[in-house]
């Protein structure tokens, strides 16, 4: 359902935010490998942004459909 999609997108967004916080913490530490985390965040950010945009579009279309009927 649309609610499940929205919940999943919110969970994914929160997870990415947690990964960004983890990266910030690791950047302050010495001798800690962060390259793989940086690559993951860069890779995931575009996908999360598209998911958020698509979820918003789905909600808008659903609302238009409800108003029509």
C-alpha positions in Angstrom: 0.0 0.0 0.0 1.0 3.6 -0.3 1.4 3.9 3.5 3.9 1.0 3.4 5.9 2.7 0.7 6.0 6.0 2.6 7.1 4.2 5.7 9.8 2.3 3.9 11.1 5.5 2.3 11.2 7.3 5.7 13.1 4.3 7.2 15.6 4.4 4.3 16.0 8.1 4.7 16.7 7.7 8.5 19.1 4.9 7.8 21.1 7.1 5.3 21.1 10.0 7.9 22.5 7.5 10.4 25.2 6.5 8.0 26.1 10.2 7.4 26.4 10.7 11.2 28.6 7.7 11.4 30.8 9.1 8.6 31.1 12.4 10.5 32.2 10.6 13.7 34.7 8.5 11.8 36.2 11.5 10.0 37.2 12.9 13.4 39.1 9.7 14.3 42.6 9.0 13.2 43.6 5.9 11.2 40.0 4.9 10.4 39.1 3.7 6.9 36.1 5.7 5.7 36.3 5.2 1.9 33.8 2.4 1.7 31.3 4.3 3.9 31.7 7.4 1.7 31.2 5.4 -1.4 28.0 3.8 0.0 26.6 7.2 1.0 27.3 8.7 -2.4 25.8 5.7 -4.1 22.7 5.6 -1.9 22.0 9.3 -1.7 20.9 9.5 -5.4 18.7 6.5 -5.0 17.1 7.8 -1.8 16.5 11.1 -3.4 14.7 9.4 -6.4 12.7 7.3 -4.0 11.5 10.3 -2.0 10.6 12.1 -5.3 8.7 9.0 -6.6 6.9 8.5 -3.3 5.8 12.2 -3.3 4.6 11.8 -6.9 2.6 8.6 -6.0 1.0 10.5 -3.1 0.0 13.4 -5.3 -1.4 11.1 -8.0 -3.3 9.1 -5.3 -4.8 12.4 -3.9 -5.8 13.5 -7.4 -7.5 10.2 -8.0 -9.4 10.4 -4.7 -10.6 13.9 -5.5 -11.7 12.8 -8.9 -13.8 10.0 -7.6 
